[in-house]
Amino acid sequence: MINHDVLRKPRRRSASREALEHKILVAAEEVFAEHGFNGASVDTIAERAGLSKQNMLYYFSSKESLYNHVLKDILDLWIEKMALIEQAGDTPTVMLENYIRGKLVLSYTRPLGSKVFASEVVSGAAHLQGYIKNDLLPQLEADVALVNSWIEQGLMDRIEPKHLFFTIWATTQTYADFSAQISLALGKEKLDEDDFIQAGDFLTHVLLKGLGLPPR
């Protein structure tokens, strides 16, 4: 489970300490994305960060502490940036398009974080149970209520909102979690920004039409 001590408001830290902790977490995210929690080691993370194991453990006391921080960082970012109810726009079309494209931006800019999250969920989400219940689900319920209000106003087709969100999450995160497969299919070494823009064009076209919404 996520240690909720890491959720408390942190003490003010120096800029140099924050920079070093960020460097460690970037290295940890890379290693966890490559090897998963069980396959990753503190030694590998420390080496990737350019630190001794002892020095790194001064800042993060264990592999599990590092893992919890990496998971919390990506989930906090998703919840902060990806709440549908917080999207700019005054119509379902604009707000949903911004939501879909915003999810793709996160898949483009934080693909390794997405892979760490996916690996954790596939393995049973043992470290995420509390976070999902206390943070993610309340946000989902607020977004579902918004979609239901649009349905009741006759602004879009009558669908099951939760399955809409599951579909958006799956289709946008696949460009991060399965980027190697998509790159091979497109005949490229790696996906670039244009690929994510094209994915956004396609997904918004298909999903918005499927919801009975007019195009932007």
PyRosetta script that sets phi, psi and omega in degrees:
from pyrosetta import init, pose_from_sequence

init()
pose = pose_from_sequence("MINHDVLRKPRRRSASREALEHKILVAAEEVFAEHGFNGASVDTIAERAGLSKQNMLYYFSSKESLYNHVLKDILDLWIEKMALIEQAGDTPTVMLENYIRGKLVLSYTRPLGSKVFASEVVSGAAHLQGYIKNDLLPQLEADVALVNSWIEQGLMDRIEPKHLFFTIWATTQTYADFSAQISLALGKEKLDEDDFIQAGDFLTHVLLKGLGLPPR")
pose.set_psi(1, 152.3)
pose.set_omega(1, 175.5)
pose.set_phi(2, -66.0)
pose.set_psi(2, 132.2)
pose.set_omega(2, 175.8)
pose.set_phi(3, -73.4)
pose.set_psi(3, 113.1)
pose.set_omega(3, -174.0)
pose.set_phi(4, -72.9)
pose.set_psi(4, -4.9)
pose.set_omega(4, 171.8)
pose.set_phi(5, -62.3)
pose.set_psi(5, -30.4)
pose.set_omega(5, -179.2)
pose.set_phi(6, -75.3)
pose.set_psi(6, -10.9)
pose.set_omega(6, 179.5)
pose.set_phi(7, -87.1)
pose.set_psi(7, -15.0)
pose.set_omega(7, -179.4)
pose.set_phi(8, -71.3)
pose.set_psi(8, 158.2)
pose.set_omega(8, -178.9)
pose.set_phi(9, -62.9)
pose.set_psi(9, 122.8)
pose.set_omega(9, -177.0)
pose.set_phi(10, -75.1)
pose.set_psi(10, 156.1)
pose.set_omega(10, 172.2)
pose.set_phi(11, -68.5)
pose.set_psi(11, 155.1)
pose.set_omega(11, 178.6)
pose.set_phi(12, -63.5)
pose.set_psi(12, 131.6)
pose.set_omega(12, -177.6)
pose.set_phi(13, -118.1)
pose.set_psi(13, 156.1)
pose.set_omega(13, 178.6)
pose.set_phi(14, -70.3)
pose.set_psi(14, 157.6)
pose.set_omega(14, -179.8)
pose.set_phi(15, -62.5)
pose.set_psi(15, -38.0)
pose.set_omega(15, -179.1)
pose.set_phi(16, -66.9)
pose.set_psi(16, -38.2)
pose.set_omega(16, 178.4)
pose.set_phi(17, -68.1)
pose.set_psi(17, -42.9)
pose.set_omega(17, 178.7)
pose.set_phi(18, -60.6)
pose.set_psi(18, -41.0)
pose.set_omega(18, 179.5)
pose.set_phi(19, -64.3)
pose.set_psi(19, -40.4)
pose.set_omega(19, 180.0)
pose.set_phi(20, -69.1)
pose.set_psi(20, -41.9)
pose.set_omega(20, 178.1)
pose.set_phi(21, -63.2)
pose.set_psi(21, -39.1)
pose.set_omega(21, 177.2)
pose.set_phi(22, -62.7)
pose.set_psi(22, -42.3)
pose.set_omega(22, 178.2)
pose.set_phi(23, -60.4)
pose.set_psi(23, -41.1)
pose.set_omega(23, 178.8)
pose.set_phi(24, -65.7)
pose.set_psi(24, -42.9)
pose.set_omega(24, -177.9)
pose.set_phi(25, -68.5)
pose.set_psi(25, -34.4)
pose.set_omega(25, 175.8)
pose.set_phi(26, -63.0)
pose.set_psi(26, -45.3)
pose.set_omega(26, 178.2)
pose.set_phi(27, -63.1)
pose.set_psi(27, -42.3)
pose.set_omega(27, 180.0)
pose.set_phi(28, -63.5)
pose.set_psi(28, -41.4)
pose.set_omega(28, 179.1)
pose.set_phi(29, -61.1)
pose.set_psi(29, -41.2)
pose.set_omega(29, 178.6)
pose.set_phi(30, -62.2)
pose.set_psi(30, -47.5)
pose.set_omega(30, -175.9)
pose.set_phi(31, -69.2)
pose.set_psi(31, -41.6)
pose.set_omega(31, 178.1)
pose.set_phi(32, -65.3)
pose.set_psi(32, -36.1)
pose.set_omega(32, 178.2)
pose.set_phi(33, -65.8)
pose.set_psi(33, -35.7)
pose.set_omega(33, -177.8)
pose.set_phi(34, -79.3)
pose.set_psi(34, -36.8)
pose.set_omega(34, -169.2)
pose.set_phi(35, -121.4)
pose.set_psi(35, -7.2)
pose.set_omega(35, -174.6)
pose.set_phi(36, 74.4)
pose.set_psi(36, 173.6)
pose.set_omega(36, -177.9)
pose.set_phi(37, -64.6)
pose.set_psi(37, -47.9)
pose.set_omega(37, -175.4)
pose.set_phi(38, -68.0)
pose.set_psi(38, -34.6)
pose.set_omega(38, -177.2)
pose.set_phi(39, -82.9)
pose.set_psi(39, -17.9)
pose.set_omega(39, -179.1)
pose.set_phi(40, -79.0)
pose.set_psi(40, 152.5)
pose.set_omega(40, 176.7)
pose.set_phi(41, -130.9)
pose.set_psi(41, 152.9)
pose.set_omega(41, 177.5)
pose.set_phi(42, -61.0)
pose.set_psi(42, -38.5)
pose.set_omega(42, -179.9)
pose.set_phi(43, -61.1)
pose.set_psi(43, -43.1)
pose.set_omega(43, -179.8)
pose.set_phi(44, -65.0)
pose.set_psi(44, -41.7)
pose.set_omega(44, 180.0)
pose.set_phi(45, -64.9)
pose.set_psi(45, -44.3)
pose.set_omega(45, 179.8)
pose.set_phi(46, -62.0)
pose.set_psi(46, -43.9)
pose.set_omega(46, 178.6)
pose.set_phi(47, -62.2)
pose.set_psi(47, -41.7)
pose.set_omega(47, 179.1)
pose.set_phi(48, -64.0)
pose.set_psi(48, -33.7)
pose.set_omega(48, 179.9)
pose.set_phi(49, -83.4)
pose.set_psi(49, -7.7)
pose.set_omega(49, -179.7)
pose.set_phi(50, 75.5)
pose.set_psi(50, 30.8)
pose.set_omega(50, -178.9)
pose.set_phi(51, -126.6)
pose.set_psi(51, 162.7)
pose.set_omega(51, 170.2)
pose.set_phi(52, -76.1)
pose.set_psi(52, 155.8)
pose.set_omega(52, 178.4)
pose.set_phi(53, -58.6)
pose.set_psi(53, -43.8)
pose.set_omega(53, -178.6)
pose.set_phi(54, -62.5)
pose.set_psi(54, -41.5)
pose.set_omega(54, -179.9)
pose.set_phi(55, -65.4)
pose.set_psi(55, -42.9)
pose.set_omega(55, -179.4)
pose.set_phi(56, -64.8)
pose.set_psi(56, -39.7)
pose.set_omega(56, -178.6)
pose.set_phi(57, -69.5)
pose.set_psi(57, -13.1)
pose.set_omega(57, 172.9)
pose.set_phi(58, -66.9)
pose.set_psi(58, -33.9)
pose.set_omega(58, -177.7)
pose.set_phi(59, -91.8)
pose.set_psi(59, -35.9)
pose.set_omega(59, 177.9)
pose.set_phi(60, -133.1)
pose.set_psi(60, 117.6)
pose.set_omega(60, -165.4)
pose.set_phi(61, -72.2)
pose.set_psi(61, -15.7)
pose.set_omega(61, -176.3)
pose.set_phi(62, -160.5)
pose.set_psi(62, 168.3)
pose.set_omega(62, 175.4)
pose.set_phi(63, -62.1)
pose.set_psi(63, -39.7)
pose.set_omega(63, -179.2)
pose.set_phi(64, -65.1)
pose.set_psi(64, -38.0)
pose.set_omega(64, 176.6)
pose.set_phi(65, -61.2)
pose.set_psi(65, -44.9)
pose.set_omega(65, 176.8)
pose.set_phi(66, -60.0)
pose.set_psi(66, -44.9)
pose.set_omega(66, -177.9)
pose.set_phi(67, -62.8)
pose.set_psi(67, -44.0)
pose.set_omega(67, 178.5)
pose.set_phi(68, -61.1)
pose.set_psi(68, -41.3)
pose.set_omega(68, 179.5)
pose.set_phi(69, -66.1)
pose.set_psi(69, -40.7)
pose.set_omega(69, 178.8)
pose.set_phi(70, -63.6)
pose.set_psi(70, -46.4)
pose.set_omega(70, 179.0)
pose.set_phi(71, -62.1)
pose.set_psi(71, -45.9)
pose.set_omega(71, -178.7)
pose.set_phi(72, -62.6)
pose.set_psi(72, -38.9)
pose.set_omega(72, -178.5)
pose.set_phi(73, -62.0)
pose.set_psi(73, -46.9)
pose.set_omega(73, -177.9)
pose.set_phi(74, -71.0)
pose.set_psi(74, -37.6)
pose.set_omega(74, -179.9)
pose.set_phi(75, -70.6)
pose.set_psi(75, -39.2)
pose.set_omega(75, 175.5)
pose.set_phi(76, -59.5)
pose.set_psi(76, -41.0)
pose.set_omega(76, 179.5)
pose.set_phi(77, -64.3)
pose.set_psi(77, -44.6)
pose.set_omega(77, 179.1)
pose.set_phi(78, -61.0)
pose.set_psi(78, -45.5)
pose.set_omega(78, -177.1)
pose.set_phi(79, -68.3)
pose.set_psi(79, -39.1)
pose.set_omega(79, 179.6)
pose.set_phi(80, -67.0)
pose.set_psi(80, -43.5)
pose.set_omega(80, -172.6)
pose.set_phi(81, -91.1)
pose.set_psi(81, -23.3)
pose.set_omega(81, -166.2)
pose.set_phi(82, -113.3)
pose.set_psi(82, 14.4)
pose.set_omega(82, 174.7)
pose.set_phi(83, -68.0)
pose.set_psi(83, 121.1)
pose.set_omega(83, -179.9)
pose.set_phi(84, -60.0)
pose.set_psi(84, -40.1)
pose.set_omega(84, -175.9)
pose.set_phi(85, -64.3)
pose.set_psi(85, -18.9)
pose.set_omega(85, -179.5)
pose.set_phi(86, -97.3)
pose.set_psi(86, -0.7)
pose.set_omega(86, -176.8)
pose.set_phi(87, -70.7)
pose.set_psi(87, 146.5)
pose.set_omega(87, 176.6)
pose.set_phi(88, -69.4)
pose.set_psi(88, 148.4)
pose.set_omega(88, 177.6)
pose.set_phi(89, 127.4)
pose.set_psi(89, 158.7)
pose.set_omega(89, -178.4)
pose.set_phi(90, -121.4)
pose.set_psi(90, 11.9)
pose.set_omega(90, 176.2)
pose.set_phi(91, -136.1)
pose.set_psi(91, 156.0)
pose.set_omega(91, 175.6)
pose.set_phi(92, -57.0)
pose.set_psi(92, -38.2)
pose.set_omega(92, -179.5)
pose.set_phi(93, -58.4)
pose.set_psi(93, -50.8)
pose.set_omega(93, -176.6)
pose.set_phi(94, -67.6)
pose.set_psi(94, -44.5)
pose.set_omega(94, -176.4)
pose.set_phi(95, -66.6)
pose.set_psi(95, -41.3)
pose.set_omega(95, 179.2)
pose.set_phi(96, -70.0)
pose.set_psi(96, -37.9)
pose.set_omega(96, 177.1)
pose.set_phi(97, -62.9)
pose.set_psi(97, -43.7)
pose.set_omega(97, 178.0)
pose.set_phi(98, -62.0)
pose.set_psi(98, -38.0)
pose.set_omega(98, 179.3)
pose.set_phi(99, -64.0)
pose.set_psi(99, -48.7)
pose.set_omega(99, -178.7)
pose.set_phi(100, -63.0)
pose.set_psi(100, -47.5)
pose.set_omega(100, -178.8)
pose.set_phi(101, -67.8)
pose.set_psi(101, -34.3)
pose.set_omega(101, 177.3)
pose.set_phi(102, -64.8)
pose.set_psi(102, -39.3)
pose.set_omega(102, 176.4)
pose.set_phi(103, -63.6)
pose.set_psi(103, -38.3)
pose.set_omega(103, 177.9)
pose.set_phi(104, -67.3)
pose.set_psi(104, -36.2)
pose.set_omega(104, 176.7)
pose.set_phi(105, -60.0)
pose.set_psi(105, -42.9)
pose.set_omega(105, 178.7)
pose.set_phi(106, -66.7)
pose.set_psi(106, -36.4)
pose.set_omega(106, 176.6)
pose.set_phi(107, -65.9)
pose.set_psi(107, -32.4)
pose.set_omega(107, 179.4)
pose.set_phi(108, -76.2)
pose.set_psi(108, -42.8)
pose.set_omega(108, -173.4)
pose.set_phi(109, -88.1)
pose.set_psi(109, -25.0)
pose.set_omega(109, -178.8)
pose.set_phi(110, -131.3)
pose.set_psi(110, 55.6)
pose.set_omega(110, -177.1)
pose.set_phi(111, -64.4)
pose.set_psi(111, -35.1)
pose.set_omega(111, -178.3)
pose.set_phi(112, -69.1)
pose.set_psi(112, -38.7)
pose.set_omega(112, 176.3)
pose.set_phi(113, -61.4)
pose.set_psi(113, -40.2)
pose.set_omega(113, 177.1)
pose.set_phi(114, -62.2)
pose.set_psi(114, -39.8)
pose.set_omega(114, -179.9)
pose.set_phi(115, -67.6)
pose.set_psi(115, -38.1)
pose.set_omega(115, 177.0)
pose.set_phi(116, -62.4)
pose.set_psi(116, -44.7)
pose.set_omega(116, 179.4)
pose.set_phi(117, -62.6)
pose.set_psi(117, -45.6)
pose.set_omega(117, -178.9)
pose.set_phi(118, -62.0)
pose.set_psi(118, -42.3)
pose.set_omega(118, 179.0)
pose.set_phi(119, -62.4)
pose.set_psi(119, -40.5)
pose.set_omega(119, 179.0)
pose.set_phi(120, -64.9)
pose.set_psi(120, -43.0)
pose.set_omega(120, -179.3)
pose.set_phi(121, -66.3)
pose.set_psi(121, -43.7)
pose.set_omega(121, -180.0)
pose.set_phi(122, -60.7)
pose.set_psi(122, -34.1)
pose.set_omega(122, -178.7)
pose.set_phi(123, -84.4)
pose.set_psi(123, 3.8)
pose.set_omega(123, 175.5)
pose.set_phi(124, 115.8)
pose.set_psi(124, -6.3)
pose.set_omega(124, 176.5)
pose.set_phi(125, 58.4)
pose.set_psi(125, 36.9)
pose.set_omega(125, -178.2)
pose.set_phi(126, -60.9)
pose.set_psi(126, -33.8)
pose.set_omega(126, -178.5)
pose.set_phi(127, -85.1)
pose.set_psi(127, -5.0)
pose.set_omega(127, -171.2)
pose.set_phi(128, -115.8)
pose.set_psi(128, -1.8)
pose.set_omega(128, -173.5)
pose.set_phi(129, -54.3)
pose.set_psi(129, -50.9)
pose.set_omega(129, -178.3)
pose.set_phi(130, -65.9)
pose.set_psi(130, -40.7)
pose.set_omega(130, -178.2)
pose.set_phi(131, -66.0)
pose.set_psi(131, -43.7)
pose.set_omega(131, -179.8)
pose.set_phi(132, -61.7)
pose.set_psi(132, -44.6)
pose.set_omega(132, -178.2)
pose.set_phi(133, -68.7)
pose.set_psi(133, -40.3)
pose.set_omega(133, -172.1)
pose.set_phi(134, -89.7)
pose.set_psi(134, -24.3)
pose.set_omega(134, -174.2)
pose.set_phi(135, -121.1)
pose.set_psi(135, -50.5)
pose.set_omega(135, -174.3)
pose.set_phi(136, -72.7)
pose.set_psi(136, -46.2)
pose.set_omega(136, -176.6)
pose.set_phi(137, -64.6)
pose.set_psi(137, -41.5)
pose.set_omega(137, 176.1)
pose.set_phi(138, -59.6)
pose.set_psi(138, -38.0)
pose.set_omega(138, 177.0)
pose.set_phi(139, -66.2)
pose.set_psi(139, -41.5)
pose.set_omega(139, 178.1)
pose.set_phi(140, -60.9)
pose.set_psi(140, -43.9)
pose.set_omega(140, -179.1)
pose.set_phi(141, -63.0)
pose.set_psi(141, -36.9)
pose.set_omega(141, 177.5)
pose.set_phi(142, -65.8)
pose.set_psi(142, -40.6)
pose.set_omega(142, 178.9)
pose.set_phi(143, -69.5)
pose.set_psi(143, -37.7)
pose.set_omega(143, 176.7)
pose.set_phi(144, -62.5)
pose.set_psi(144, -41.8)
pose.set_omega(144, 179.0)
pose.set_phi(145, -61.4)
pose.set_psi(145, -38.2)
pose.set_omega(145, 178.6)
pose.set_phi(146, -64.4)
pose.set_psi(146, -46.5)
pose.set_omega(146, 179.6)
pose.set_phi(147, -62.8)
pose.set_psi(147, -41.4)
pose.set_omega(147, 178.0)
pose.set_phi(148, -60.8)
pose.set_psi(148, -36.3)
pose.set_omega(148, 178.1)
pose.set_phi(149, -65.9)
pose.set_psi(149, -36.9)
pose.set_omega(149, 176.6)
pose.set_phi(150, -65.7)
pose.set_psi(150, -40.1)
pose.set_omega(150, 178.8)
pose.set_phi(151, -63.0)
pose.set_psi(151, -45.8)
pose.set_omega(151, -178.6)
pose.set_phi(152, -65.3)
pose.set_psi(152, -28.2)
pose.set_omega(152, 177.6)
pose.set_phi(153, -82.6)
pose.set_psi(153, -2.6)
pose.set_omega(153, -179.5)
pose.set_phi(154, 75.2)
pose.set_psi(154, 21.0)
pose.set_omega(154, -177.5)
pose.set_phi(155, -84.8)
pose.set_psi(155, -16.2)
pose.set_omega(155, -179.9)
pose.set_phi(156, -153.9)
pose.set_psi(156, 167.0)
pose.set_omega(156, -179.1)
pose.set_phi(157, -62.8)
pose.set_psi(157, 156.9)
pose.set_omega(157, 178.7)
pose.set_phi(158, -81.4)
pose.set_psi(158, 108.4)
pose.set_omega(158, -180.0)
pose.set_phi(159, -131.9)
pose.set_psi(159, 172.0)
pose.set_omega(159, 174.7)
pose.set_phi(160, -87.9)
pose.set_psi(160, 109.9)
pose.set_omega(160, -172.8)
pose.set_phi(161, -58.1)
pose.set_psi(161, -38.1)
pose.set_omega(161, -176.9)
pose.set_phi(162, -63.1)
pose.set_psi(162, -37.1)
pose.set_omega(162, 178.3)
pose.set_phi(163, -70.1)
pose.set_psi(163, -27.8)
pose.set_omega(163, 173.1)
pose.set_phi(164, -62.1)
pose.set_psi(164, -47.2)
pose.set_omega(164, -179.7)
pose.set_phi(165, -67.1)
pose.set_psi(165, -39.3)
pose.set_omega(165, 176.8)
pose.set_phi(166, -58.6)
pose.set_psi(166, -40.6)
pose.set_omega(166, -179.7)
pose.set_phi(167, -66.7)
pose.set_psi(167, -43.1)
pose.set_omega(167, 179.3)
pose.set_phi(168, -63.7)
pose.set_psi(168, -44.9)
pose.set_omega(168, 179.4)
pose.set_phi(169, -59.6)
pose.set_psi(169, -46.5)
pose.set_omega(169, -176.1)
pose.set_phi(170, -65.3)
pose.set_psi(170, -45.7)
pose.set_omega(170, -174.3)
pose.set_phi(171, -72.7)
pose.set_psi(171, -30.0)
pose.set_omega(171, 179.9)
pose.set_phi(172, -83.8)
pose.set_psi(172, -39.6)
pose.set_omega(172, -177.8)
pose.set_phi(173, -73.9)
pose.set_psi(173, -20.2)
pose.set_omega(173, 179.0)
pose.set_phi(174, -63.1)
pose.set_psi(174, -26.5)
pose.set_omega(174, 178.8)
pose.set_phi(175, -72.7)
pose.set_psi(175, -14.8)
pose.set_omega(175, 171.8)
pose.set_phi(176, -98.3)
pose.set_psi(176, -51.2)
pose.set_omega(176, -172.2)
pose.set_phi(177, -69.0)
pose.set_psi(177, -32.5)
pose.set_omega(177, -178.7)
pose.set_phi(178, -120.8)
pose.set_psi(178, 36.4)
pose.set_omega(178, -177.7)
pose.set_phi(179, -61.0)
pose.set_psi(179, -34.8)
pose.set_omega(179, 180.0)
pose.set_phi(180, -62.7)
pose.set_psi(180, -42.6)
pose.set_omega(180, 179.4)
pose.set_phi(181, -65.2)
pose.set_psi(181, -44.9)
pose.set_omega(181, -178.9)
pose.set_phi(182, -66.5)
pose.set_psi(182, -39.7)
pose.set_omega(182, 177.8)
pose.set_phi(183, -59.9)
pose.set_psi(183, -44.7)
pose.set_omega(183, 178.8)
pose.set_phi(184, -61.5)
pose.set_psi(184, -42.2)
pose.set_omega(184, -178.8)
pose.set_phi(185, -65.1)
pose.set_psi(185, -31.3)
pose.set_omega(185, 179.7)
pose.set_phi(186, -89.7)
pose.set_psi(186, -3.0)
pose.set_omega(186, 179.8)
pose.set_phi(187, 70.1)
pose.set_psi(187, 36.2)
pose.set_omega(187, -177.9)
pose.set_phi(188, -125.5)
pose.set_psi(188, 158.9)
pose.set_omega(188, 176.0)
pose.set_phi(189, -72.3)
pose.set_psi(189, -39.4)
pose.set_omega(189, 177.7)
pose.set_phi(190, -156.5)
pose.set_psi(190, 159.0)
pose.set_omega(190, 179.6)
pose.set_phi(191, -73.8)
pose.set_psi(191, 144.3)
pose.set_omega(191, 176.9)
pose.set_phi(192, -119.7)
pose.set_psi(192, -178.1)
pose.set_omega(192, -174.9)
pose.set_phi(193, -59.3)
pose.set_psi(193, -39.2)
pose.set_omega(193, -180.0)
pose.set_phi(194, -61.3)
pose.set_psi(194, -36.0)
pose.set_omega(194, 178.7)
pose.set_phi(195, -62.4)
pose.set_psi(195, -39.2)
pose.set_omega(195, -179.7)
pose.set_phi(196, -73.0)
pose.set_psi(196, -32.8)
pose.set_omega(196, 175.3)
pose.set_phi(197, -65.8)
pose.set_psi(197, -44.4)
pose.set_omega(197, 178.1)
pose.set_phi(198, -63.9)
pose.set_psi(198, -38.8)
pose.set_omega(198, 176.6)
pose.set_phi(199, -61.8)
pose.set_psi(199, -40.5)
pose.set_omega(199, 177.8)
pose.set_phi(200, -63.9)
pose.set_psi(200, -41.4)
pose.set_omega(200, 177.6)
pose.set_phi(201, -60.1)
pose.set_psi(201, -45.8)
pose.set_omega(201, -178.2)
pose.set_phi(202, -66.7)
pose.set_psi(202, -49.7)
pose.set_omega(202, -175.0)
pose.set_phi(203, -64.9)
pose.set_psi(203, -41.0)
pose.set_omega(203, 178.7)
pose.set_phi(204, -66.3)
pose.set_psi(204, -38.8)
pose.set_omega(204, 178.6)
pose.set_phi(205, -61.1)
pose.set_psi(205, -50.8)
pose.set_omega(205, -176.2)
pose.set_phi(206, -69.0)
pose.set_psi(206, -47.8)
pose.set_omega(206, -175.0)
pose.set_phi(207, -69.7)
pose.set_psi(207, -42.9)
pose.set_omega(207, -178.6)
pose.set_phi(208, -66.4)
pose.set_psi(208, -40.4)
pose.set_omega(208, 176.3)
pose.set_phi(209, -64.2)
pose.set_psi(209, -38.3)
pose.set_omega(209, 179.3)
pose.set_phi(210, -67.0)
pose.set_psi(210, -20.1)
pose.set_omega(210, 177.2)
pose.set_phi(211, -93.0)
pose.set_psi(211, -1.0)
pose.set_omega(211, -179.6)
pose.set_phi(212, 76.4)
pose.set_psi(212, 24.2)
pose.set_omega(212, -178.9)
pose.set_phi(213, -97.5)
pose.set_psi(213, 147.6)
pose.set_omega(213, 176.6)
pose.set_phi(214, -72.9)
pose.set_psi(214, 151.9)
pose.set_omega(214, 177.0)
pose.set_phi(215, -66.3)
pose.set_psi(215, 160.3)
pose.set_omega(215, 179.0)
pose.set_phi(216, -58.3)
pose.dump_pdb("model.pdb")
